Amino acid sequence: MSIFDDIPRTSVAPPAGETQFAYLNLSARPEAGRVREKVDAWFDGYPEKNRDELIARFRSAIDDQHHSAFFEVFLYHLLLARGCKVLEIEPTLPHTTKSPDFLAENAAQEKFYLEAVQANGLSGQDVAARARLSMALVAIDGTTSPLHFLDLTVSGGPSEPLSTKKLVTALRSWIASLPADETAKDVPPFVWEENGAKIELRAWTSSKPDPVGRAIGISRTPVMRIEPSQDIRPALKKKASRYGKLEHAYLVALNGLSTHHSEEAVIDALLGTPVARISRGPNGEEIVEELRQPDGIWYGPPDGQPQNTRLSGVLALKRIDPWNFCSKTGLLIPNPWAAKLLPKLGLGTAEFVLKGNQYERVEGQPMHALVGLPAVWPEE
């Protein structure tokens, strides 16, 4: 049984404010059909007793919940595809009520815990404001406007939910008052200001009237400041100590959702900020040393010593979502100071290998090769 709705699908363009799940659910694009088919198969292959909660999160109107649910089902199938075995989902720990996402073992039957975490580069306040605004824009876009398409401009982010019903009622009245000819563009705009957000709509006469079409034709929404470091370090540090002392090695898989996230940002968060120390040699020559400040999660304050040693490693991934995971790569970064060293997992991603006191990068394969899909998927 599909986790998507059994509905006719005609839309090919993402409407303004649509959530990630809603667009995937509604899209008539052939690629969307292939994505839905793969998602259905992966959820069908997920243990039944844990499936319903994960499906509910995947179908959430909150994009962060949607992404986190897919990331977990993706990790589950990546482990299976790479010869690992998932022994338990949310395994019970003897000393805490909290549970990591998976208890797994590699081909050599060496056990490890795996925890999923995501970072989107936004503050919690910005994430909440984006979700509130998205709900309002979906309601606006669903308002009937048969003779006009609307030009949307948004400024600010709502600190509290918007009064969507009142907004739509006022908008319908404004649309009904619009002239049917080109003078509609000269009508003063519809403006709604509430809780720190301002929504402004202007009308343009449509060349092809559509009694059931979506209202918004042009959309300008606010740009949010993206700071990859603002959530990578806190997210990893919080996970490092979340479960206390563990019986097996502990790996955290990080999904960086912002286009500004990078492997380098994760490495810097773990090992410390890169710095250059310049000095003079005995003959006056300039000597440049590449070092790291003692401010990393694994090696850092207060005294520049190994810390958070319960975290055995981090799998750094970027923008793993239902549409784009095939083209992505990953980097496995083992913690050289870990209390329980990470076993050989054979995931096939790129990996940092410690040679002496230096890391060396060993390249891996893209995700499509690791999970057995064509390189161009979901394209034909």
C-alpha positions as a printed NumPy array, in Angstrom:
array([[  0.   ,   0.   ,   0.   ],
       [  1.404,   3.387,  -0.996],
       [  2.17 ,   6.032,   1.603],
       [  1.121,   8.632,  -0.994],
       [ -2.451,   9.672,  -1.752],
       [ -4.417,   7.98 ,  -4.533],
       [ -5.31 ,  11.163,  -6.422],
       [ -5.178,  12.555,  -9.977],
       [ -1.967,  14.459, -10.562],
       [ -1.641,  17.348, -13.055],
       [  0.857,  19.761, -11.461],
       [  4.424,  19.906, -12.826],
       [  5.704,  23.106, -11.169],
       [  6.182,  23.554,  -7.421],
       [  3.523,  26.015,  -6.193],
       [  4.448,  28.822,  -3.819],
       [  4.9  ,  27.762,  -0.209],
       [  4.225,  24.075,  -0.897],
       [  5.819,  21.688,   1.555],
       [  8.326,  19.104,   0.35 ],
       [  5.978,  16.181,   0.925],
       [  2.985,  17.956,  -0.623],
       [  4.871,  18.663,  -3.839],
       [  6.147,  15.089,  -4.11 ],
       [  2.635,  13.822,  -3.392],
       [  0.982,  16.075,  -6.006],
       [  3.577,  16.291,  -8.77 ],
       [  2.756,  14.78 , -12.158],
       [  6.397,  14.832, -13.271],
       [  7.63 ,  11.369, -14.368],
       [ 10.611,  11.802, -12.061],
       [  8.251,  12.33 ,  -9.126],
       [  6.523,   9.066,  -9.966],
       [  9.842,   7.232,  -9.842],
       [ 10.709,   8.886,  -6.526],
       [  7.342,   7.872,  -5.055],
       [  7.885,   4.306,  -6.254],
       [ 11.328,   4.082,  -4.606],
       [ 10.124,   5.722,  -1.374],
       [  7.199,   3.279,  -1.21 ],
       [  9.552,   0.332,  -1.706],
       [ 11.95 ,   1.551,   0.993],
       [  9.197,   2.137,   3.517],
       [  7.67 ,  -1.249,   2.674],
       [ 11.062,  -2.797,   3.466],
       [ 11.297,  -1.024,   6.838],
       [ 10.308,  -3.076,   9.92 ],
       [  6.545,  -2.897,  10.301],
       [  6.439,  -2.105,  14.015],
       [  8.511,   1.068,  13.447],
       [  6.938,   2.088,  10.141],
       [  3.842,   4.074,  11.086],
       [  5.653,   6.723,  13.121],
       [  8.229,   7.171,  10.366],
       [  5.53 ,   7.517,   7.684],
       [  3.721,  10.149,   9.751],
       [  6.917,  12.195,   9.965],
       [  7.632,  11.745,   6.25 ],
       [  4.147,  13.069,   5.42 ],
       [  4.549,  16.019,   7.793],
       [  3.801,  19.571,   6.692],
       [  7.02 ,  20.521,   8.499],
       [  9.881,  20.045,   6.045],
       [ 12.427,  19.269,   8.77 ],
       [ 10.305,  16.323,   9.915],
       [  9.903,  15.135,   6.319],
       [ 13.65 ,  15.27 ,   5.704],
       [ 14.594,  13.576,   8.965],
       [ 12.214,  10.67 ,   8.31 ],
       [ 13.615,  10.098,   4.834],
       [ 17.176,  10.327,   6.144],
       [ 16.499,   7.527,   8.612],
       [ 14.938,   5.214,   6.029],
       [ 17.819,   6.051,   3.657],
       [ 20.429,   5.116,   6.278],
       [ 18.599,   1.869,   7.016],
       [ 18.738,   0.804,   3.361],
       [ 22.309,   2.046,   2.901],
       [ 23.401,  -0.245,   5.737],
       [ 21.612,  -3.217,   4.186],
       [ 22.982,  -2.486,   0.718],
       [ 26.535,  -2.418,   2.102],
       [ 26.34 ,  -5.784,   3.802],
       [ 25.518,  -4.588,   7.307],
       [ 22.675,  -5.956,   9.388],
       [ 20.27 ,  -3.799,  11.404],
       [ 19.706,  -5.669,  14.66 ],
       [ 17.331,  -3.214,  16.339],
       [ 15.614,   0.085,  15.656],
       [ 15.673,   2.396,  18.682],
       [ 17.421,  -0.21 ,  20.854],
       [ 16.807,  -0.095,  24.595],
       [ 19.771,   1.013,  26.704],
       [ 20.123,  -0.144,  30.32 ],
       [ 21.055,   3.23 ,  31.811],
       [ 18.746,   5.696,  30.018],
       [ 15.285,   5.976,  28.496],
       [ 16.794,   7.529,  25.362],
       [ 17.535,   5.355,  22.338],
       [ 19.833,   5.804,  19.319],
       [ 18.22 ,   5.172,  15.954],
       [ 19.867,   1.844,  15.112],
       [ 21.93 ,  -0.983,  16.543],
       [ 23.725,  -2.601,  13.606],
       [ 26.628,  -4.898,  12.857],
       [ 29.094,  -5.121,  10.008],
       [ 29.915,  -8.213,   7.956],
       [ 32.353,  -9.313,  10.673],
       [ 29.491,  -9.152,  13.231],
       [ 31.044,  -6.188,  15.041],
       [ 28.226,  -4.139,  16.543],
       [ 27.821,  -0.36 ,  16.448],
       [ 25.146,   2.215,  17.175],
       [ 24.066,   4.654,  14.467],
       [ 22.311,   7.952,  15.139],
       [ 20.901,  10.296,  12.475],
       [ 21.037,  14.072,  12.837],
       [ 20.419,  16.875,  10.389],
       [ 21.604,  20.456,  10.144],
       [ 19.877,  23.022,   7.949],
       [ 21.99 ,  26.105,   8.626],
       [ 19.051,  27.935,  10.176],
       [ 18.333,  28.81 ,  13.758],
       [ 15.38 ,  27.145,  15.47 ],
       [ 13.588,  30.489,  15.313],
       [ 14.05 ,  30.705,  11.536],
       [ 12.879,  27.114,  11.027],
       [  9.688,  27.832,  12.976],
       [  9.061,  31.086,  11.085],
       [  9.543,  29.329,   7.757],
       [  7.012,  26.628,   8.704],
       [  4.426,  29.215,   9.789],
       [  4.89 ,  31.218,   6.607],
       [  4.67 ,  28.093,   4.449],
       [  1.252,  27.227,   5.88 ],
       [ -0.05 ,  30.709,   5.055],
       [  1.335,  30.65 ,   1.507],
       [ -0.227,  27.264,   0.812],
       [ -3.605,  28.694,   1.877],
       [ -3.113,  31.769,  -0.333],
       [ -2.09 ,  29.668,  -3.316],
       [ -5.159,  27.499,  -2.904],
       [ -7.499,  30.503,  -3.036],
       [ -9.529,  30.58 ,  -6.244],
       [ -8.474,  33.365,  -8.612],
       [ -9.887,  32.439, -12.045],
       [ -9.211,  35.723, -13.886],
       [ -5.927,  36.822, -12.33 ],
       [ -2.614,  35.473, -11.132],
       [ -1.072,  37.032,  -8.068],
       [  2.366,  38.551,  -7.643],
       [  3.528,  37.734,  -4.099],
       [  6.139,  39.586,  -2.032],
       [  6.93 ,  38.552,   1.546],
       [  9.107,  40.362,   4.043],
       [  9.907,  39.345,   7.583],
       [  9.166,  36.075,   9.339],
       [  6.152,  35.445,  11.59 ],
       [  6.99 ,  35.03 ,  15.276],
       [  3.599,  33.363,  15.847],
       [  1.147,  31.522,  13.562],
       [ -0.739,  33.734,  11.115],
       [ -4.538,  34.027,  11.166],
       [ -4.884,  32.043,   7.957],
       [ -8.701,  31.886,   7.847],
       [ -9.058,  35.648,   8.306],
       [ -6.3  ,  36.252,   5.754],
       [ -7.996,  34.066,   3.118],
       [-11.418,  35.642,   3.771],
       [ -9.975,  39.128,   3.24 ],
       [ -8.069,  37.938,   0.16 ],
       [-11.19 ,  36.453,  -1.456],
       [-12.991,  39.759,  -0.99 ],
       [-10.094,  41.631,  -2.613],
       [ -9.926,  39.194,  -5.557],
       [-13.705,  39.533,  -6.093],
       [-13.331,  43.32 ,  -6.34 ],
       [-10.654,  43.198,  -9.063],
       [-11.54 ,  44.428, -12.557],
       [-11.423,  41.729, -15.224],
       [ -9.286,  43.76 , -17.625],
       [ -5.642,  44.852, -17.521],
       [ -6.382,  47.713, -15.136],
       [ -6.21 ,  45.097, -12.348],
       [ -2.486,  45.784, -12.149],
       [ -3.228,  49.364, -11.069],
       [ -5.385,  48.352,  -8.108],
       [ -3.702,  48.986,  -4.727],
       [ -2.1  ,  45.753,  -3.491],
       [ -3.579,  43.419,  -0.935],
       [ -1.458,  43.734,   2.222],
       [ -1.532,  41.53 ,   5.306],
       [  0.763,  42.339,   8.236],
       [  0.835,  40.112,  11.299],
       [  3.357,  38.907,  13.884],
       [  6.356,  40.445,  12.149],
       [  5.556,  39.249,   8.62 ],
       [  4.238,  41.314,   5.73 ],
       [  2.489,  39.657,   2.776],
       [  1.797,  41.811,  -0.267],
       [ -0.114,  40.684,  -3.359],
       [ -0.632,  42.443,  -6.691],
       [ -2.898,  41.192,  -9.466],
       [ -2.188,  40.569, -13.131],
       [ -4.906,  39.636, -15.606],
       [ -4.513,  36.069, -16.838],
       [ -4.513,  35.433, -20.573],
       [ -6.14 ,  32.036, -19.968],
       [ -8.776,  32.148, -17.219],
       [ -8.632,  29.077, -14.991],
       [-11.52 ,  28.526, -12.547],
       [ -9.58 ,  26.011, -10.422],
       [ -5.983,  27.07 , -10.981],
       [ -3.591,  28.128,  -8.246],
       [ -3.518,  31.796,  -7.368],
       [  0.168,  32.692,  -7.076],
       [  2.041,  33.235, -10.33 ],
       [  5.108,  35.126,  -9.099],
       [  6.678,  34.649,  -5.667],
       [  9.316,  36.634,  -3.788],
       [  9.998,  35.313,  -0.299],
       [ 12.588,  36.515,   2.219],
       [ 16.162,  35.301,   2.11 ],
       [ 17.221,  33.74 ,   5.407],
       [ 20.793,  33.996,   6.597],
       [ 22.538,  30.634,   6.38 ],
       [ 25.341,  29.881,   8.836],
       [ 26.489,  26.249,   8.489],
       [ 28.617,  26.388,  11.624],
       [ 25.758,  27.581,  13.831],
       [ 24.09 ,  24.172,  13.947],
       [ 26.806,  21.658,  12.956],
       [ 28.808,  22.041,  16.158],
       [ 25.846,  22.126,  18.578],
       [ 24.101,  19.231,  16.81 ],
       [ 27.165,  16.978,  16.883],
       [ 28.175,  17.981,  20.397],
       [ 24.69 ,  17.261,  21.714],
       [ 24.642,  13.839,  20.067],
       [ 28.165,  13.046,  21.312],
       [ 27.039,  12.848,  24.935],
       [ 23.335,  12.056,  24.511],
       [ 23.423,   8.369,  25.474],
       [ 26.178,   8.226,  28.072],
       [ 28.57 ,   5.289,  28.164],
       [ 27.747,   2.773,  25.432],
       [ 28.584,  -0.885,  25.014],
       [ 29.518,  -0.564,  21.341],
       [ 31.06 ,   1.982,  18.985],
       [ 28.837,   4.974,  18.272],
       [ 28.53 ,   6.597,  14.823],
       [ 26.561,   9.771,  14.046],
       [ 25.392,  10.372,  10.465],
       [ 24.986,  14.081,   9.746],
       [ 22.787,  15.315,   6.89 ],
       [ 23.721,  18.919,   6.   ],
       [ 20.663,  20.324,   4.242],
       [ 21.942,  23.788,   3.35 ],
       [ 23.719,  24.353,   0.046],
       [ 26.373,  26.097,   2.17 ],
       [ 27.215,  22.988,   4.147],
       [ 30.439,  21.189,   3.274],
       [ 32.633,  18.336,   4.443],
       [ 35.213,  20.924,   5.493],
       [ 32.737,  22.523,   7.891],
       [ 32.168,  19.15 ,   9.583],
       [ 35.909,  18.42 ,   9.767],
       [ 36.566,  21.837,  11.304],
       [ 33.781,  21.326,  13.84 ],
       [ 35.275,  17.996,  14.927],
       [ 39.009,  18.672,  14.789],
       [ 39.26 ,  22.441,  15.265],
       [ 39.389,  25.611,  13.199],
       [ 42.302,  25.721,  10.705],
       [ 44.94 ,  28.372,  11.359],
       [ 48.301,  29.235,   9.844],
       [ 51.288,  29.908,  12.108],
       [ 54.043,  31.948,  10.483],
       [ 57.561,  32.   ,  11.897],
       [ 61.135,  32.648,  10.788],
       [ 63.76 ,  29.981,  10.263],
       [ 67.428,  30.199,  11.282],
       [ 68.295,  31.928,   8.007],
       [ 65.396,  34.342,   8.13 ],
       [ 63.201,  32.291,   5.798],
       [ 59.442,  32.342,   6.348],
       [ 57.966,  29.108,   7.713],
       [ 54.224,  28.534,   7.423],
       [ 52.652,  25.775,   9.518],
       [ 49.061,  24.646,   8.999],
       [ 47.56 ,  23.929,  12.414],
       [ 44.18 ,  23.698,  14.094],
       [ 42.933,  25.658,  17.033],
       [ 41.982,  23.547,  20.06 ],
       [ 38.276,  24.353,  19.634],
       [ 36.927,  21.151,  18.082],
       [ 34.342,  18.74 ,  19.408],
       [ 36.899,  15.941,  19.545],
       [ 39.943,  18.025,  20.433],
       [ 39.339,  21.294,  22.111],
       [ 38.458,  23.36 ,  25.134],
       [ 39.014,  23.88 ,  27.889],
       [ 42.618,  22.689,  27.648],
       [ 43.192,  21.383,  24.124],
       [ 42.728,  17.716,  24.979],
       [ 40.68 ,  14.842,  23.503],
       [ 37.021,  15.037,  24.54 ],
       [ 33.64 ,  13.574,  23.651],
       [ 35.442,  10.257,  23.231],
       [ 32.159,   8.3  ,  23.299],
       [ 31.552,   9.466,  19.721],
       [ 33.446,   6.949,  17.573],
       [ 32.955,   8.667,  14.246],
       [ 30.85 ,  10.9  ,  12.006],
       [ 29.461,  10.118,   8.568],
       [ 29.206,  13.521,   6.86 ],
       [ 26.524,  13.669,   4.153],
       [ 24.997,  16.571,   2.255],
       [ 21.432,  17.168,   1.035],
       [ 20.193,  13.607,   1.248],
       [ 16.542,  13.907,   0.223],
       [ 14.134,  11.779,  -1.838],
       [ 15.046,  13.517,  -5.098],
       [ 18.793,  14.018,  -4.903],
       [ 20.491,  11.32 ,  -2.857],
       [ 21.828,   9.34 ,  -5.838],
       [ 24.267,  12.044,  -6.923],
       [ 25.663,  12.628,  -3.425],
       [ 28.813,  11.368,  -1.758],
       [ 29.713,  10.904,   1.886],
       [ 32.776,  11.124,   4.111],
       [ 33.375,   8.825,   7.076],
       [ 35.508,  10.506,   9.746],
       [ 36.638,   8.137,  12.536],
       [ 37.541,   9.622,  15.925],
       [ 41.186,   8.706,  16.646],
       [ 40.647,   9.375,  20.38 ],
       [ 37.42 ,   7.354,  20.685],
       [ 36.931,   5.169,  23.745],
       [ 35.529,   2.525,  21.373],
       [ 37.093,   2.688,  17.941],
       [ 34.813,   2.444,  14.938],
       [ 35.009,  -0.988,  13.255],
       [ 35.51 ,  -1.346,   9.527],
       [ 32.048,  -0.71 ,   8.114],
       [ 32.593,  -1.093,   4.382],
       [ 30.05 ,   1.6  ,   3.554],
       [ 31.936,   2.532,   0.378],
       [ 31.934,   6.284,   1.016],
       [ 35.082,   8.385,   1.113],
       [ 36.915,   7.953,   4.404],
       [ 39.536,   9.673,   6.495],
       [ 42.231,   7.121,   7.342],
       [ 44.727,   7.914,  10.092],
       [ 48.323,   7.391,   8.957],
       [ 50.659,   8.199,  11.828],
       [ 49.344,  11.476,  13.196],
       [ 47.825,  12.641,   9.913],
       [ 44.521,  11.924,   8.241],
       [ 44.578,  10.811,   4.609],
       [ 41.446,  10.876,   2.48 ],
       [ 40.534,   7.684,   0.624],
       [ 37.926,   8.332,  -2.059],
       [ 34.699,   6.354,  -2.249],
       [ 31.73 ,   5.903,  -4.559],
       [ 28.62 ,   8.055,  -5.094],
       [ 25.397,   6.98 ,  -3.434],
       [ 23.763,   5.625,  -6.599],
       [ 26.509,   3.001,  -6.843],
       [ 26.284,   2.19 ,  -3.136],
       [ 22.517,   1.515,  -3.17 ],
       [ 22.316,   0.026,  -6.669],
       [ 20.567,   2.721,  -8.71 ],
       [ 21.445,   4.362, -12.071],
       [ 23.605,   7.475, -11.892],
       [ 20.904,   9.672, -13.449],
       [ 18.035,   8.446, -11.24 ],
       [ 15.263,   9.616, -10.968],
       [ 15.745,  10.758, -14.554],
       [ 15.375,   8.057, -17.215]])
